[in-house]
Amino acid sequence: MREEASFSISEVYHENTKERVRVAPLMLDLSPQRGMWYRAFKKYPHCCRVVLEKPSPLPSPGLEEAVFRRRSIRDYSGQPLSLDEFGRVLFFSGGITGKIVSGDVTIPLRASASAGALYPIELYPVVVAVDSLEPGVYHYDVEGNALELLRPGHYRNHLFEDCHRQDMILNASAIIVMTAMFARTKIKYGERGYRYILLDAGHLAQNIYLECTALGLGCATVGGFMDDNVNRLIGVDGLQESAVYIAVIGKTAPGAGRRGCSDAICAEPGLPEG
């Protein structure tokens, strides 16, 4: 009986996206009339919108303290987030924080790093308990700093099932689904761009973690979920745009997150492992 050869799609992909010679990236036409579609902001113009206030940075805690305190917190109280808290999480993870002007072209820059400033990651918050927001599936309009209501309703239990029944989702206040619009990056970097897209998702997720830490909120990310189910929930095709990462956010439950800490660290309240 012939022994089947082992086969790994991930190894094949990694091998075939290696750069073995120095190549110049595809040069894109940045004129206002041509080439700017890949930087387009995704919008749902016919949906109800909630415009968020553009927040100013809080004076405390500083970055180093937020990094020191950051842990994955999975125990939530179920209490609602304020609209200001939720708006800050969205803005300081993926909002517009600057710009580059080159001739007649203005390139917006966002809070998280992105290869080629192409920003392939879109945010779809599934709101459960946020003050002044109807529960449902939203899209974050980056350019307008606004939330667009795509699908009203209660979908926490759907995500609980689709994320392999992780208990933290049952008491979460919001679940942010991060999708990738692959063409935005691959048009410049080809197949290797897929690597950059996943790195971009990681950059943005770390901003979510740090902003939640700065606000005293709990956050944990999910990489294992039923892709097709999540894509259907938020209304994307799974091909041109697909879910790649999920962040779960909530008010930290009393005494949460002290498992696995050293005595020195556990002297500080609310610091979990991971």
C-alpha positions as CSV (number, residue, x, y, z in Angstrom):
1,M,0.0,0.0,0.0
2,R,1.5,3.3,-1.1
3,E,2.1,5.7,1.8
4,E,0.5,9.1,1.3
5,A,2.9,12.0,1.2
6,S,2.3,14.6,3.9
7,F,1.0,17.9,2.6
8,S,0.7,21.2,4.3
9,I,-1.1,24.1,2.6
10,S,0.4,26.5,5.0
11,E,4.0,25.3,4.2
12,V,3.3,25.5,0.5
13,Y,1.9,29.0,0.8
14,H,4.8,30.2,3.0
15,E,7.3,28.8,0.5
16,N,5.6,30.4,-2.5
17,T,5.4,33.8,-0.9
18,K,9.1,34.1,0.0
19,E,11.0,37.0,-1.6
20,R,14.2,35.5,-3.1
21,V,15.2,38.5,-5.3
22,R,15.0,42.2,-4.7
23,V,11.9,43.4,-6.5
24,A,10.2,46.8,-6.6
25,P,6.6,46.8,-5.4
26,L,4.0,47.6,-8.0
27,M,3.8,51.3,-8.4
28,L,0.3,52.6,-8.1
29,D,-1.3,55.5,-9.8
30,L,-2.1,57.9,-7.0
31,S,-3.9,60.5,-9.1
32,P,-7.3,61.6,-7.8
33,Q,-9.0,60.1,-10.9
34,R,-7.2,56.8,-11.1
35,G,-5.7,54.3,-8.7
36,M,-7.3,55.6,-5.5
37,W,-10.1,53.0,-5.4
38,Y,-8.0,50.7,-3.4
39,R,-7.9,53.3,-0.6
40,A,-11.6,53.7,-0.6
41,F,-13.5,53.8,2.7
42,K,-16.2,51.2,2.9
43,K,-19.6,52.7,3.7
44,Y,-23.2,51.6,4.0
45,P,-24.9,54.9,2.9
46,H,-28.5,53.6,3.4
47,C,-28.1,52.4,7.0
48,C,-28.9,54.3,10.1
49,R,-25.8,56.0,11.4
50,V,-24.5,57.0,14.8
51,V,-21.8,59.7,14.5
52,L,-19.2,59.3,17.3
53,E,-17.3,62.2,18.9
54,K,-13.6,62.4,18.0
55,P,-11.9,61.7,21.3
56,S,-8.9,63.5,22.7
57,P,-6.2,61.2,24.2
58,L,-6.6,60.7,27.9
59,P,-3.7,61.8,30.1
60,S,-3.4,58.6,32.1
61,P,-2.4,55.8,32.1
62,G,0.6,56.3,29.8
63,L,1.6,53.8,27.1
64,E,4.2,52.0,29.2
65,E,1.7,51.5,32.0
66,A,-1.0,50.2,29.6
67,V,1.5,47.8,28.1
68,F,2.5,46.6,31.5
69,R,-1.1,46.0,32.6
70,R,-2.4,44.5,29.3
71,R,-3.7,41.0,29.8
72,S,-6.4,38.9,28.1
73,I,-9.5,39.3,30.4
74,R,-12.3,36.8,29.8
75,D,-14.5,37.5,32.8
76,Y,-17.1,40.3,32.3
77,S,-19.8,41.7,34.5
78,G,-22.3,42.1,31.6
79,Q,-22.7,45.8,32.4
80,P,-23.0,48.2,29.4
81,L,-20.1,50.2,28.0
82,S,-20.6,53.9,27.7
83,L,-20.8,55.3,24.1
84,D,-17.7,57.3,24.9
85,E,-15.7,54.2,25.9
86,F,-16.8,52.2,22.9
87,G,-16.1,55.2,20.6
88,R,-12.6,55.5,22.0
89,V,-11.9,51.8,21.4
90,L,-12.9,52.1,17.8
91,F,-11.1,55.4,17.1
92,F,-7.8,54.6,18.8
93,S,-7.7,51.1,17.1
94,G,-8.6,52.0,13.6
95,G,-9.6,55.7,13.3
96,I,-7.9,58.4,11.3
97,T,-5.2,60.1,13.3
98,G,-3.2,62.0,10.6
99,K,-2.5,62.4,6.9
100,I,0.1,62.7,4.2
101,V,-0.3,65.3,1.5
102,S,1.5,64.5,-1.8
103,G,0.6,67.0,-4.5
104,D,-3.1,66.9,-5.1
105,V,-3.5,63.6,-3.1
106,T,-4.2,63.3,0.6
107,I,-3.5,60.0,2.2
108,P,-5.3,59.5,5.5
109,L,-3.3,57.7,8.2
110,R,-4.8,55.6,10.9
111,A,-4.1,54.6,14.5
112,S,-2.7,51.2,13.7
113,A,0.2,50.4,11.3
114,S,-0.5,49.0,7.9
115,A,1.7,47.8,5.1
116,G,1.8,50.5,2.4
117,A,-0.8,52.5,4.4
118,L,-3.4,50.4,2.5
119,Y,-5.5,49.5,5.6
120,P,-7.3,46.3,4.5
121,I,-9.0,45.7,7.9
122,E,-12.6,46.6,8.4
123,L,-14.4,46.6,11.8
124,Y,-17.9,45.1,12.3
125,P,-18.9,45.6,15.9
126,V,-21.7,43.3,17.2
127,V,-23.2,45.4,20.0
128,V,-24.8,43.7,22.9
129,A,-24.8,46.4,25.7
130,V,-23.5,49.9,24.8
131,D,-25.3,53.0,26.1
132,S,-27.3,54.8,23.4
133,L,-26.8,52.0,20.8
134,E,-29.4,49.6,19.6
135,P,-28.2,46.0,19.8
136,G,-27.1,44.6,16.5
137,V,-24.4,44.3,13.8
138,Y,-22.7,47.5,12.9
139,H,-20.0,48.6,10.5
140,Y,-17.4,51.2,11.6
141,D,-17.2,54.0,9.0
142,V,-13.6,55.1,9.5
143,E,-13.8,58.3,7.4
144,G,-16.9,59.5,9.1
145,N,-16.0,58.1,12.6
146,A,-19.5,56.7,12.7
147,L,-21.3,53.4,13.3
148,E,-23.7,52.1,10.6
149,L,-26.4,49.7,11.7
150,L,-26.5,46.8,9.3
151,R,-28.6,44.3,11.2
152,P,-30.6,45.1,14.4
153,G,-31.1,42.4,16.9
154,H,-29.4,40.2,19.5
155,Y,-26.6,38.0,18.1
156,R,-24.4,37.2,21.1
157,N,-25.7,33.6,21.2
158,H,-24.9,33.2,17.5
159,L,-21.3,34.2,18.1
160,F,-21.1,32.1,21.2
161,E,-21.9,29.1,19.0
162,D,-19.7,30.2,16.1
163,C,-16.7,30.8,18.5
164,H,-16.9,27.3,19.8
165,R,-18.9,28.1,22.9
166,Q,-16.4,30.3,24.7
167,D,-18.1,31.4,27.9
168,M,-16.6,34.9,27.8
169,I,-18.9,35.9,24.9
170,L,-22.1,35.3,27.1
171,N,-21.3,38.3,29.3
172,A,-19.5,40.5,26.7
173,S,-20.8,44.0,25.9
174,A,-19.5,44.0,22.4
175,I,-17.7,41.7,20.0
176,I,-15.7,43.3,17.2
177,V,-15.3,41.2,14.0
178,M,-12.2,42.2,12.0
179,T,-12.4,41.5,8.3
180,A,-9.8,41.8,5.5
181,M,-10.5,43.3,2.1
182,F,-7.7,41.4,0.4
183,A,-7.5,43.4,-2.8
184,R,-6.5,46.5,-1.0
185,T,-3.1,45.0,-0.1
186,K,-2.6,42.3,-2.8
187,I,-2.9,44.9,-5.6
188,K,0.5,46.2,-4.5
189,Y,2.2,43.2,-2.9
190,G,0.7,40.3,-4.7
191,E,0.4,36.9,-2.9
192,R,2.8,38.1,-0.2
193,G,0.3,40.7,0.7
194,Y,-1.7,38.0,2.5
195,R,1.0,37.9,5.1
196,Y,0.9,41.6,5.5
197,I,-2.9,41.6,5.9
198,L,-2.7,39.2,8.9
199,L,0.0,41.3,10.4
200,D,-2.2,44.4,10.0
201,A,-5.0,42.6,11.9
202,G,-2.5,41.9,14.7
203,H,-1.4,45.6,14.8
204,L,-5.1,46.7,15.1
205,A,-6.0,44.1,17.7
206,Q,-3.1,45.2,19.9
207,N,-4.5,48.7,19.8
208,I,-7.9,47.4,20.9
209,Y,-6.2,45.6,23.8
210,L,-4.2,48.7,24.9
211,E,-7.1,51.1,24.6
212,C,-9.3,48.7,26.7
213,T,-6.6,48.5,29.2
214,A,-6.3,52.3,29.4
215,L,-10.1,52.5,30.0
216,G,-10.2,49.8,32.6
217,L,-12.1,47.4,30.3
218,G,-11.6,43.7,29.7
219,C,-10.6,42.4,26.3
220,A,-9.7,39.0,24.8
221,T,-9.2,38.0,21.1
222,V,-10.5,35.0,19.3
223,G,-8.7,33.3,16.4
224,G,-10.8,30.2,16.2
225,F,-14.3,30.6,14.8
226,M,-16.6,29.2,12.1
227,D,-15.6,31.5,9.3
228,D,-18.6,31.0,7.0
229,N,-21.1,31.5,9.8
230,V,-19.4,34.7,11.0
231,N,-19.2,36.0,7.4
232,R,-22.9,35.5,6.9
233,L,-23.7,37.2,10.2
234,I,-22.0,40.4,9.2
235,G,-22.9,40.2,5.5
236,V,-19.6,39.7,3.7
237,D,-18.9,37.1,0.9
238,G,-15.9,35.3,2.5
239,L,-13.9,35.7,-0.7
240,Q,-13.3,39.3,-1.5
241,E,-13.8,40.2,2.2
242,S,-13.6,37.7,5.0
243,A,-13.4,37.6,8.8
244,V,-9.9,37.1,10.1
245,Y,-9.9,38.0,13.8
246,I,-12.4,38.8,16.6
247,A,-12.0,40.9,19.8
248,V,-14.4,40.4,22.7
249,I,-14.9,43.4,25.1
250,G,-16.7,43.9,28.3
251,K,-16.7,45.5,31.8
252,T,-14.3,43.5,33.9
253,A,-16.1,41.3,36.5
254,P,-15.0,41.8,40.2
255,G,-11.9,39.8,40.9
256,A,-11.5,38.7,37.3
257,G,-8.2,37.8,35.7
258,R,-6.0,36.9,38.7
259,R,-5.4,33.4,37.5
260,G,-1.8,32.5,36.7
261,C,-0.2,35.7,38.1
262,S,2.9,35.9,40.2
263,D,2.4,37.4,43.7
264,A,4.1,40.6,42.7
265,I,1.8,41.2,39.7
266,C,-1.4,40.0,41.4
267,A,-0.9,42.7,44.0
268,E,-2.3,44.9,41.3
269,P,-6.1,44.3,40.8
270,G,-7.5,43.1,37.5
271,L,-4.4,41.7,35.8
272,P,-5.0,38.3,34.2
273,E,-2.7,35.9,32.5
274,G,-2.2,35.8,28.7
